[in-house]
Amino acid sequence: MSLDKATIRRVATLARIEVPDADLDATAAKLSGILKWIEQLSEVNTDNVTPMSGGTTDLKQPWRSDTVNDGGIADKVLANAPDAHDGFFGVPKVVE
C-alpha cells in the first residue's frame, strides 16, 4: 500500500501532530514501508497455532496487605518539586 501526501496530511491531522510539507514525502515512504511489513504478516502460516486469550492468564500477582499508610517519603517526593511550601507542592494560581 502506497500513501500519498493527502493521506499523510489527513493522518497527521487525526493524530494531532504537525508534519511540515518538506517532510511529507519522507513520512509517506516510512509509513508505506510499515504498512508493507504489516501486510507480510498475513503470509505467516498460523494453522497450527492455538489462539490466545491473553498472555498473562497463567501469571499470578502477589497480594499485598490493604493498609493505609502515609508512605513515609514525603521529603523525598517534595525534593523533586520546583516549588514546595510547608510540606505541599506549590502550584500557580489558576482561578481568579
C-alpha positions in Angstrom: 0.0 0.0 0.0 1.4 3.3 -1.0 0.4 6.5 0.7 0.2 9.9 -0.9 0.7 13.4 0.6 -3.0 14.0 1.1 -3.3 10.8 3.2 -0.3 11.7 5.3 -1.8 15.2 5.9 -5.1 13.6 7.0 -3.4 11.0 9.3 -1.3 13.8 10.8 -4.4 15.9 11.4 -6.2 13.0 13.1 -3.1 12.2 15.2 -2.8 15.9 16.1 0.8 16.0 15.0 2.5 18.6 12.8 4.2 17.3 9.7 5.9 20.0 7.7 5.3 20.0 3.9 9.0 19.3 3.4 8.7 16.1 5.4 5.6 14.7 3.7 7.4 12.6 1.1 9.8 11.0 3.7 6.9 10.4 6.1 4.8 8.8 3.3 7.7 6.5 2.4 8.2 5.4 6.0 4.6 4.8 6.7 4.2 2.9 3.4 7.1 0.7 4.4 5.5 0.0 7.8 2.2 -1.0 6.1 4.0 -3.3 3.7 5.7 -5.0 6.6 2.3 -5.4 8.3 0.9 -6.9 5.1 3.7 -9.5 5.1 2.3 -10.8 8.4 -0.8 -12.1 6.6 1.5 -14.6 4.8 2.6 -16.3 8.0 1.1 -19.8 8.4 -0.8 -19.9 11.7 -2.8 -23.1 11.1 -1.3 -25.0 14.0 -1.1 -22.1 16.4 -3.6 -22.1 19.2 -5.4 -18.7 19.6 -4.5 -16.9 22.8 -7.0 -15.3 25.1 -4.2 -13.2 26.7 -0.6 -13.5 27.5 -0.9 -13.4 31.3 -3.5 -15.9 32.1 -1.2 -18.2 34.0 0.6 -15.5 35.9 -0.4 -14.8 39.5 0.1 -11.4 41.1 1.2 -11.4 44.7 -1.3 -9.9 47.1 -0.3 -7.1 49.4 -2.0 -6.1 52.6 -4.5 -3.4 52.1 -3.4 -1.0 54.8 -3.4 2.8 54.8 -0.1 4.5 55.4 1.5 7.9 54.6 4.3 6.4 52.5 6.9 8.0 54.8 8.8 9.6 51.9 7.1 13.0 51.7 10.6 14.7 52.0 11.9 12.7 49.1 8.9 13.4 46.9 9.0 17.2 47.7 12.7 17.3 47.0 11.8 16.9 43.3 9.3 19.7 43.4 10.3 23.0 41.8 8.3 24.9 44.4 7.3 23.4 47.8 5.8 25.1 50.8 5.2 23.7 54.3 5.1 20.1 53.1 2.9 20.7 50.0 3.5 21.3 46.3 3.5 25.0 45.3 1.4 25.5 42.1 0.5 28.6 40.2 -2.9 30.1 40.8 -5.4 29.0 38.1 -8.6 30.6 39.3 -9.1 34.3 39.5 
